[in-house]
Amino acid sequence: MGRLIISPPDRGSANMAIDDALLANASPEQGPTLRFYRWCEPTLSLGYFQPIACRHGHTASEVLPLVRRASGGGAIIHDRELTYSLILPLVNKSDRSAALDIYRAVHGAFIDALAQWGISAQRFGETGQDAKTAEPFLCFQRRNGEDLVISGYKVLGSAQRRGPSGVLQHGSLLLAASEAAPELPGILELTSRTIDVDSLIGQLSVKLAAVCGVGWSLGDVSIGELSSSKAILKEKFSSVQWTAKR
């Protein structure tokens, strides 16, 4: 049995702290945790390795609140999107599933779920196009073989982070363009389709249950995880030193 968490919209720093706490508290006894969440205000998240000075090169998002993720990749403008995180516990220290296998299985579940709305997304690696070697500031302008694209535009990207007892994969599905990144079309602009988020979460939950080989039990962040997230929030994600570390 796995746990399904549907969190209310929250600040970027709190969202990142909860993901970190779920990873820190992962255990085989608890099983996988799948979490869906939104952001209470448009927010720019930097990848772990991105220099903070890079944000000033993207004028449209300069006024947004800023948070630094614990995972790598490019900057993401979290606005008209759905964010997911999947925490998979490690049964033993040598039980480290290949990153590519996890990416491909999870993104395959998104392809299947979007197909319920007649939306055809595919892995960028299947388009026959070459990934660019340059790394633009914004994640959704980057490409790797596992990213999901519609008409050549990236609509889903994910990143991973490993902890001592589990692996976290989280990512963003771009539902529609943000005013803070008008150059990035979402599913709405690319397909003229508006997806009901609750229905989408339902479809994704079913598809990801099959990927993880579990049934989901609707739950919440535990008291222990919440306590951990508050400590992590103070130490990292609400800390100016953490955000400006690069």
N, C-alpha and C positions, 0 to 999 in steps of 0.2 A: 504494500500500500504506500502511496506517495501523498504528499501534502500539496494542495492547491491554495495559493494565497492571492486574493484580488484586493490590492491595496487602494485606498483612496488617494486622490492627487496630493502630492506633497512637494516640498522644496527639493531642489537638486541635491543638496548636501545630505538631507535626511534619506532620500532615495538611495544614494550611494552607500551611506552608512549601513542601511538595512541589508543591502546585497552583501556587503563585507561581513556583517555579523552572521548572516545565513551560511556563508562559506566557512567562517571560523568555527561554527557550531555543527558542521556537517558530520553525520555519523551513519554507519550502515544500519543501525537499529532504527533510525528515523526514516531512512529511505530518501528518494529524490524529493526535491521541493521545486515546484513551478510557481513563479510569481509574475503577475501582470500588474503594471502600474502606469500612472500618468504623472504629469508635472503640473503643479498649481499655477505656474507662470512660465512663460517661455524662458528657457535657460540654455546657456552654452556650456557644454562639458568638453574639457580638453582631454586628449589621450594622455596617459601617464608620462610619456616621454616628450610631449610637445612643449617647446618653450612658450612661456606666457606672453612674450612680446609678439608672437605670431598673431595673436587675436586682433591686434590693431591694424592688421592688413585687411580685415573684413569689416568694412564700415557699418553694414546693415545690422550686425549683431553686437556692436561695441557697447550698447547701453544695457545689454542683458546681464542678469546675474551670472556669475561664473563659478564652476566647480571643476575640480580635476578628478578624473576617474582613476581607479586603481588598475584598470585594464588599458591596453595600448590602443593604437589606431589614431585616426584623425578626429578633429573637433566635430561635435554633433550639436545641432540646434534642436532641442527637445521642445516641440510645440504641438503641431498637429500630427501626432504619431501615437503608436502604442509601443511601450517598452516591455520586454519580457526578461526574466532571468530564470535560469535553470541550474540548480545545484545538484550535482551527482556525487554521492559519497564514494570514497575509495574503500573497498573491502579490505585491502592490505596495501602496503607501501608500493608493491610492485604492480598493483592493479591500476595502471594509468592508460586508459583508453586513448587511442590515437586522436589527436585534435581534429584531424581531417574527418574522421568517421563521425565525430559528434557534430561538427559543423554541417556535414552533408545530410545527416539524418534529421537534424532539427530544421534546417532550411527546406528539406523535402516535405516536412510536415506543413510548413507555411505555404509551399506551392500547392499542396493538396487542399488546404483550407481555402485559399483564395480562389481555387477552381470552383468552389461552391457558388461564387458570385460571377462565374463566367470570366474570371480574370486569369490570364495566362502569364505567369511569371516563370523565369528560367534561370538556371545558374549561368553566371557570366562566362564560365568556362565552356559552356555549350554553344555560345554565340559565334564562335570562330574568330572573334576579335582578340587582339593582343592587349594584355593589360599594360597600362602605361607605367614606365619605371619611375616617373616623377610622383611625389606624394603631396598633392594639394592640401591646403589647410583643412578643408572640410572633408569629413569621412565620406559623404555621399558623392563626392567628386572623384574618389579613389575607386579602384577596381581590383578585386582578386577573383580567382576562379570560382569561389563558393558564394560570392555575393549574388543576391537575386536582383534581376533587372526586368523591366518592362519597356519594350521599345528602345532598348539600349540604355535606359536611365536606371540607376540603382535605387531600389526601394527598400531593401533590407540588408543591413550589415550587422555583424556580430563580432564580439571579442571574447577572449577567454582569460581566466586567471586561475592558477592552481594554488590550493592551500595544503596544509599538512594532511588533511583528511578528506579532501574533496576537490572538485573542479567546478568553477562557476563559468557559465557562458551567458552573457546578456547581450541584447541587441535591440535595435529600433526599427520598426516598420513605419515608413513614411506614408501617412494616409493622405496628406494634402500639403501643398506648399505653405511655408511660413512667410510672413512679411519680413522676418529677419533673415530670410534666405530665399528670395524670390527666384533665384536662378536654379533652384532644385524643385522640379515638379514631383508631386506625389501621385498616389494612385488616382485621386480625384481628377487631376489634370490630364493624366495619361490615358484614363479609361472612361472618364465622365461618370464614374460610379462612386456613390457614397456608401461606405460600409458601416453598418451598425456595429459599434465596438463591442457591445455585450454579446451579440451573435457571433462575432469574430472570435472572442475569447472562448465561447462555447465550442466552436469548431476546432480551434487550436488545442484546446484542452483534450479533446477526443483524440486528435492526431498525435499529440505528444505523449499521451498515455500509452499509445501503441508503440511509439519509439522507445519509451522507457520500460515497457513491459509491466506496467502497474495500473491500478485504478487509483483515481484521485479522491482524497477526502478533503472537503473544503475546510480550511483552517485559518490560522492567523499566526503572526509572529509571536513566539513564546515569550514569557516574562524574562527568561534568561537571555534570549536573543535580543529583546528590546533593551535590556540593561547593557549588553555588549555594544549595541548600536549607538547608544548614548555616549559611551566611552570613546568609541571609534569616531563618532561625529566630532567630539571635542578635540581629539588628537589629530585627526586628519581633515575631514571634509569641510569643516567650518573654520579651519585654521588658515590664516593668511600665509603662514610659512609653508604649509603643505601646498596650497594653490600656486604659490610663486616659487616653488622649489626649483623650477627650471626656467 
